[in-house]
């Protein structure tokens, strides 16, 4: 009995005296993931790709600038309250605290937006998030990078116009916006209304209740309305059901254009033959024919150190994880050039994010040619205004059917500035001058 | 005329959806009838059955719907659901005999988390396609569109309900099930083997879950969201009553038709996407007038 008590005491002392789990020379990167819940099948492979990229840098280069990358997963289950818990749990980890958060959900981003700004930790919402936070003068710590929702929407309308024979041919056309009834889903309503006014097409919005298991009522209305095009703004199970319901009412799949988040194998494979011909916006390429992907296979998976299933390599969501890695780590590289090759604080990484410059040469040097679009950020522009490609499902795989389509900033930027200014007024924020 | 066709189309679509809701509701009713337990885990059982089946078809190498390996996968999943019934009775229910219903209910919440975690832990959280060999091309009569999968599912569900109704009313086991539902102790005292009755009823609920998993899996893809179809069954239960099989069917039809009609004709006036909450509101209004549900038993207690 005495021995047992002694052992327990020794164990307790040992735990108290245990060294910090992260060594002093390491850069801590929090990983908020959802391996469970309704959206796990799309959320998990993305974050796995992100971790695989960091693992590859550790194996191939010994980290970034000699600083090893470390990370810890926290399960959010795509729930806003759990995102806040994960943020609080991870923000102070590592020798310098969390470098940058990637919430992976628009609602999740909104949940920590103000906290992160107060703590001076940047949030990257790559292809999602709060659109007006593109205005870095009002939102210094939020980065809806590459292409925000509104910019993506303008590229989509341009793509539809090309298919119709020119921007002037949009006049009188009917477009149905079938969207998830959530912060994410509603985000593009204002910009679509604005574009409808400018180009003379008619847009009608059809909200689909979360999670979108049964959409018959919506699609029967679409059958009645007979639109020329459908924009699908789905997420998770909603997208597959929409594609199948479109087939059920006989709506042509090649007249349906999904957003970034409705354009992965998870959206098309379960829909079977119904998905053939379906089009979606593409932030990046899919497949494995990119040097950076080959490096991950060679340095991580071939050594048995992968964070997920090898079968997911090259899928749209896993490649988006690689894009997350390329962008987040590039920010650390840029920040290291200014602050030195050491573990950096969130506010130092923020400098890196504000000074990204993915030129064609830099993209090639990173092994991501044709995978990552070229773009450049600034204090004023936290997006980068990257162009968008469009892809089509051929029944087996995604095939690119367009070159990079530029976004229409003449519509987007003024709307962003008005919305951001209104936020600044409401929150009593003095915008930075830049 | 076009408006009439559209109304009919929405109504029929709603009724067919309602049959699919009834399928899930049936699993709840079966267990509630036999044990007085509201089985929170019914949705998780649908997920487990669907995921086990689809992964087995992949592992066994089934190439076409209803080929040999497809049927073998179905048989193995059937066995898994029966094994689950034995396990639930032995591990969860037996230690809780004669405990308050709320304790049994809490135990099924725990079971939900276990089944969801185990199903995804063993088979992964990826989404899988399930092809039952039913054409996806719509049938159009007049100008009314009818989805073939929903028609086949409705016919199969009708056959299943008829079979269950006969099982409950005409067989000894069925009568024993009803006795157990009324009073555990009284049933035990007249020699009804409580344990085996529970195994039977959880097995039947497991098979209903498998059927629901196949139909909903073919519609949605087999994935975690299958657990959420249980949410569609709750207003059906409130409306139809927790103890009535016909109630689950009629309740499903009313809920299905009314939510679709409401979404199409009222939705646009209030911003849309009302079909998630409208059935609950309808069920609540209904409860004001008939608290025991449409076909539920009116409980009269002597005081």
HADDOCK unambig.tbl for C-alpha pairs under 7 A between the chains (distance, minus, plus):
assign (segid A and resid 37 and name CA) (segid B and resid 224 and name CA) 6.31 0.50 0.50
assign (segid A and resid 38 and name CA) (segid B and resid 224 and name CA) 5.37 0.50 0.50
assign (segid A and resid 38 and name CA) (segid B and resid 225 and name CA) 5.21 0.50 0.50
assign (segid A and resid 40 and name CA) (segid B and resid 125 and name CA) 6.36 0.50 0.50
assign (segid A and resid 41 and name CA) (segid B and resid 125 and name CA) 5.58 0.50 0.50
assign (segid A and resid 41 and name CA) (segid B and resid 126 and name CA) 4.79 0.50 0.50
assign (segid A and resid 41 and name CA) (segid B and resid 127 and name CA) 6.23 0.50 0.50
assign (segid A and resid 181 and name CA) (segid B and resid 273 and name CA) 6.81 0.50 0.50
assign (segid A and resid 207 and name CA) (segid B and resid 272 and name CA) 5.93 0.50 0.50
assign (segid A and resid 207 and name CA) (segid B and resid 273 and name CA) 5.34 0.50 0.50
assign (segid A and resid 208 and name CA) (segid B and resid 273 and name CA) 5.28 0.50 0.50
assign (segid A and resid 209 and name CA) (segid B and resid 273 and name CA) 4.76 0.50 0.50
assign (segid A and resid 209 and name CA) (segid B and resid 276 and name CA) 6.28 0.50 0.50
assign (segid A and resid 213 and name CA) (segid B and resid 220 and name CA) 6.83 0.50 0.50
assign (segid A and resid 216 and name CA) (segid B and resid 13 and name CA) 6.96 0.50 0.50
assign (segid A and resid 217 and name CA) (segid B and resid 10 and name CA) 6.80 0.50 0.50
assign (segid A and resid 217 and name CA) (segid B and resid 260 and name CA) 5.31 0.50 0.50
assign (segid A and resid 217 and name CA) (segid B and resid 263 and name CA) 6.31 0.50 0.50
assign (segid A and resid 217 and name CA) (segid B and resid 264 and name CA) 5.98 0.50 0.50
assign (segid A and resid 220 and name CA) (segid B and resid 10 and name CA) 6.98 0.50 0.50
assign (segid A and resid 221 and name CA) (segid B and resid 264 and name CA) 6.81 0.50 0.50
assign (segid A and resid 237 and name CA) (segid B and resid 220 and name CA) 6.70 0.50 0.50
assign (segid A and resid 240 and name CA) (segid B and resid 220 and name CA) 6.79 0.50 0.50
assign (segid A and resid 241 and name CA) (segid B and resid 220 and name CA) 5.82 0.50 0.50
assign (segid A and resid 248 and name CA) (segid B and resid 136 and name CA) 6.31 0.50 0.50
assign (segid A and resid 248 and name CA) (segid B and resid 137 and name CA) 5.94 0.50 0.50
assign (segid A and resid 248 and name CA) (segid B and resid 138 and name CA) 5.42 0.50 0.50
assign (segid A and resid 248 and name CA) (segid B and resid 147 and name CA) 6.56 0.50 0.50
assign (segid A and resid 249 and name CA) (segid B and resid 138 and name CA) 6.79 0.50 0.50
assign (segid A and resid 266 and name CA) (segid B and resid 127 and name CA) 6.45 0.50 0.50
assign (segid A and resid 269 and name CA) (segid B and resid 129 and name CA) 6.47 0.50 0.50
assign (segid A and resid 270 and name CA) (segid B and resid 127 and name CA) 6.78 0.50 0.50
assign (segid A and resid 270 and name CA) (segid B and resid 128 and name CA) 5.69 0.50 0.50
assign (segid A and resid 270 and name CA) (segid B and resid 129 and name CA) 4.02 0.50 0.50
assign (segid A and resid 270 and name CA) (segid B and resid 221 and name CA) 4.99 0.50 0.50
assign (segid A and resid 271 and name CA) (segid B and resid 129 and name CA) 6.87 0.50 0.50
assign (segid A and resid 272 and name CA) (segid B and resid 129 and name CA) 6.85 0.50 0.50
